[in-house]
Amino acid sequence: MKRRTFLRASLVTGALAAISKPNLLEVNSQSSQNKRRIKVGFLGMSHSHASGKLKVVLESPEYELVGLCEPESAVRDRNRQPGIRWISEDKLLSDAEVIVVESEVSDHAKHARIALEAGAHVHLEKAPTDSMASFRALVDLARKGNRILQMGYMWR
């Protein structure tokens, strides 16, 4: 299985399994065009895996990209492409159901916490935190809010 296929399947399966909001998905087995797309946003784009995950989201019929939030102009410039919206953190947190954390490693825990506190499911790039205690705190926060906290993983 290719990494992108695995990521796509993992994100979709995980998000669908834990979504607790009513009417989040319109289930219609007759046509995938009638399904509601999952709203995904990226918090940070500086991690080396960000562009690959963005490609998966853009190519998948299951997702709707609401936008990317990245404070560094050099990183935004590297990731500019047609159809990509750069939005504020507040807009991202209010519009996205799933937040993909692809920021600097030192910001991963902070960004995951912000996204979980906003009520989003989170796909978190490695390394998630700088200590096991802070990672446990993120897991507890996700559980408390009935949210998925998914770790990034790559087949080698």
Secondary structure, 3 states (H helix, E strand, C coil): CCHHHHHHHHHHHHHHHHCCCCCCCCCCCCCHHHCCCEEEEEECCCCCCHHHHHHHHHHCCCEEEEEEECCCHHHHHHCCCCCCCECCHHHHHHHCCEEEECCCHHHHHHHHHHHHHCCCEEEECCCCCCCHHHHHHHHHHHHHCCCCEEECCCCC
